[in-house]
Amino acid sequence: MNRIFISFFILSTLLLGSAQAQTMEVSAEQIQQWVLDAVDEMPAKGGFELTRRPPERLRDAFSWRSNDLDINPQIAFPSYCTTSTFMVFYRVLQKYWDYSGTRPSRETLAMIKPNVENDGVRVWGRWNSNGPATAKFFRDTMMGENFDDISKARPGDFLKLFWNGHIGKLETGHSVVFLGSEVKNGVRMIKFWASQRATDGFGIHIVPITDAKRLLFSRLTNPDRADNIASLPTTDNFLASMLSVESNWVEVRQVSGIQTVLW
């Protein structure tokens, strides 16, 4: 009788553990919905500036609450593109942690907490860099996948638009959350959310797709791998170099893990 009970207890424990493991899984669709939900939760406008103030206000928007790292987007005014998308990225991580009942190490959270770092330094410095900033960060942490074929894009993807033909030192670009594309009056348009001058800060903007010379999409697929951040070197030398050197699309695709020429 005792053996039967013990066997039943072991089997029940294994089944319960399996069920709990299943509930920890999250679909790609759910992650991208969290991205869109995070966008909806962001305030509107707030001012746009290409100065030192946006990263300083981003720093102030993050604060420790015991061993947890909280964020108040209402503090992050004025803003620019990468400060806006970085907050969306962090809100999605928070949503995943709430869903899974897990939290990363304090070391990981300390790496994520922005502190006006130079380009390429820790997480914010990587995100704020020229070139394939988010894309290389996602690849290095194994948190996401990258591609440059818009036919694969889905609302909730992160997107780097390159406005000119340069990558690195002389580039002009824009970090956004992709919301979709549509045809208006025979012109294909691309719709996105970010902080930009046209929306006086946070807001939705639509431009002809031909305005962008290149598109680099980054899809968050594995928020559960956030602890990989703690093993990153403090500085990504490639991204740090994007302030002073020029790159090219072959190199961008290589460091982003994109295998074939798609666009």
C-alpha positions in Angstrom: 0.0 0.0 0.0 2.8 2.4 0.9 4.6 1.6 -2.4 1.4 2.4 -4.3 1.0 5.6 -2.5 4.7 6.6 -3.0 4.5 5.8 -6.7 1.3 7.8 -7.0 2.9 10.7 -5.2 6.0 10.6 -7.5 3.8 10.4 -10.6 1.6 13.3 -9.4 4.6 15.4 -8.7 6.1 14.8 -12.1 2.8 15.6 -13.8 2.4 18.8 -11.8 5.9 19.8 -12.5 5.3 19.2 -16.2 2.0 21.3 -16.1 3.9 24.1 -14.3 6.6 24.0 -16.9 4.0 24.2 -19.7 2.5 27.4 -18.1 5.9 29.0 -18.2 6.1 28.8 -22.0 5.0 31.8 -23.9 4.1 32.0 -27.6 5.7 34.4 -30.1 2.3 35.9 -30.6 2.0 36.7 -26.9 5.4 38.3 -26.7 4.5 40.6 -29.7 1.2 41.4 -28.1 3.1 42.5 -25.0 5.2 44.8 -27.1 2.0 46.3 -28.5 0.5 46.6 -25.1 3.6 48.3 -23.8 3.3 50.8 -26.6 -0.3 51.5 -25.7 0.8 52.1 -22.1 3.3 54.7 -23.0 2.3 58.4 -22.6 1.8 60.6 -25.6 4.1 63.3 -26.9 6.2 64.8 -24.1 8.6 66.6 -26.4 11.4 65.4 -28.7 15.1 66.5 -28.3 18.4 65.3 -29.7 20.3 66.4 -26.7 21.7 64.8 -23.5 18.5 65.4 -21.6 16.5 62.4 -23.0 19.0 59.7 -21.7 19.3 61.6 -18.4 15.5 61.5 -18.1 15.5 57.9 -19.1 17.9 57.2 -16.3 15.6 59.0 -13.8 12.6 57.0 -15.0 14.2 53.8 -13.6 14.4 53.2 -9.9 15.1 50.4 -7.4 12.2 49.0 -5.4 13.9 46.6 -3.0 15.6 44.1 -5.4 13.3 44.9 -8.3 13.8 47.5 -11.0 10.8 49.7 -11.7 10.1 52.2 -14.5 7.9 55.3 -14.7 7.7 56.4 -18.4 6.0 59.7 -17.3 9.4 60.9 -16.1 11.2 60.2 -19.4 10.4 63.6 -21.0 11.7 64.8 -23.3 12.7 61.8 -25.4 14.2 60.5 -28.6 13.7 57.3 -30.5 15.9 54.9 -28.6 14.8 56.1 -25.2 11.2 55.4 -26.2 11.9 51.9 -27.6 14.1 51.0 -24.7 11.3 51.6 -22.3 9.0 49.4 -24.4 11.6 46.7 -24.3 11.9 46.8 -20.6 8.1 46.9 -20.0 7.9 43.7 -22.1 10.5 42.0 -19.9 8.4 43.0 -16.9 5.3 41.5 -18.4 7.1 38.3 -19.0 8.5 38.1 -15.5 5.0 38.8 -14.1 3.6 36.0 -16.3 6.3 33.5 -15.4 6.6 34.4 -11.8 10.4 34.8 -12.2 12.8 37.6 -11.9 16.4 37.9 -13.2 19.4 38.4 -11.0 20.1 41.8 -9.5 23.3 41.8 -11.5 21.2 41.5 -14.7 18.9 44.3 -13.6 21.8 46.5 -12.8 23.2 46.0 -16.3 19.8 46.9 -17.8 19.4 50.0 -15.7 20.4 53.0 -17.9 22.8 55.5 -16.7 23.7 57.7 -19.7 26.3 55.3 -20.8 28.4 55.9 -23.9 27.4 54.0 -27.1 28.2 50.3 -26.8 28.5 50.3 -23.0 26.2 47.9 -21.0 22.6 47.5 -22.2 21.5 51.1 -22.8 24.7 52.0 -24.6 24.2 49.0 -26.9 20.6 49.9 -27.6 21.5 53.6 -28.3 24.3 52.8 -30.7 24.5 53.5 -34.4 24.4 50.5 -36.8 22.7 47.3 -35.8 22.2 48.2 -32.2 19.2 46.2 -31.1 19.9 43.5 -33.6 23.4 42.7 -32.3 22.2 42.9 -28.7 19.4 40.4 -29.4 21.8 38.1 -31.1 24.5 38.3 -28.5 22.0 37.6 -25.7 20.1 35.0 -27.8 16.9 36.9 -26.8 15.7 37.5 -30.4 16.1 37.0 -34.1 16.8 39.5 -36.8 15.9 39.8 -40.5 15.7 42.4 -43.3 12.7 41.1 -45.3 9.6 43.2 -44.6 7.4 40.4 -45.8 8.4 38.5 -42.6 7.6 41.5 -40.3 4.8 41.5 -37.8 3.4 44.3 -35.6 5.4 44.3 -32.4 8.8 43.8 -34.1 11.5 46.3 -33.2 12.8 48.1 -36.3 15.8 50.2 -37.2 15.3 52.4 -40.2 18.3 53.7 -42.0 17.4 57.0 -43.6 20.6 57.4 -45.7 23.1 55.0 -47.3 25.6 55.1 -44.4 26.0 52.7 -41.5 28.0 53.9 -38.5 29.7 57.3 -38.4 27.7 59.1 -41.0 24.3 57.3 -40.7 21.0 58.8 -39.9 18.5 56.3 -38.5 15.5 55.7 -36.4 14.7 53.1 -33.7 11.0 52.2 -33.7 8.3 49.6 -33.0 6.9 48.3 -36.3 3.0 48.5 -36.5 2.5 47.4 -40.1 2.5 48.6 -43.7 -0.3 49.7 -46.0 -0.7 51.2 -49.5 -2.1 54.7 -49.8 -2.7 56.3 -53.1 -0.5 53.7 -54.7 2.4 54.3 -52.3 3.5 51.7 -49.8 3.7 53.2 -46.3 5.2 51.9 -43.2 3.6 52.6 -39.8 5.5 52.7 -36.5 5.6 54.0 -33.0 8.5 55.8 -31.4 9.6 59.3 -30.3 10.1 61.7 -33.2 9.8 65.4 -33.9 6.7 64.8 -36.1 4.7 63.6 -33.1 6.4 65.9 -30.5 7.7 62.9 -28.7 5.9 59.6 -28.2 3.5 58.7 -31.0 2.5 56.9 -34.2 4.0 58.0 -37.4 3.6 56.8 -41.0 6.1 57.4 -43.8 6.6 56.1 -47.4 8.7 53.0 -47.2 11.0 54.5 -49.9 12.1 57.1 -47.3 14.2 54.3 -45.7 17.3 53.0 -47.5 17.4 49.9 -45.3 15.2 48.2 -42.8 16.6 46.0 -40.0 13.9 44.1 -38.0 14.5 42.6 -34.5 12.0 40.3 -32.9 12.1 39.5 -29.2 11.5 35.8 -29.0 13.2 34.7 -25.7 12.6 37.1 -22.8 13.5 34.2 -20.6 17.1 34.6 -21.6 17.5 38.0 -20.0 20.0 36.6 -17.5 22.4 36.2 -20.5 22.8 40.0 -20.2 25.0 39.5 -17.1 27.6 37.6 -19.1 28.0 40.3 -21.7 31.3 42.2 -21.7 30.8 45.7 -20.3 31.5 47.2 -23.7 30.6 46.0 -27.2 33.6 47.3 -29.1 31.9 46.9 -32.5 28.9 49.0 -31.5 31.1 51.5 -29.7 33.1 51.9 -32.9 30.0 52.9 -34.9 30.5 56.5 -33.7 33.8 56.8 -35.5 33.9 54.2 -38.4 31.7 53.2 -41.3 30.3 49.7 -41.7 28.4 48.1 -44.5 25.3 45.9 -45.0 27.3 42.7 -45.3 28.9 43.3 -42.0 25.6 44.4 -40.4 24.0 41.1 -41.5 26.9 39.1 -40.3 26.9 40.5 -36.7 23.1 40.4 -36.6 23.0 36.7 -37.6 21.1 37.2 -40.8 22.1 34.4 -43.2 20.8 35.2 -46.7 20.2 38.3 -48.7 16.5 39.0 -48.5 16.1 42.7 -49.3 
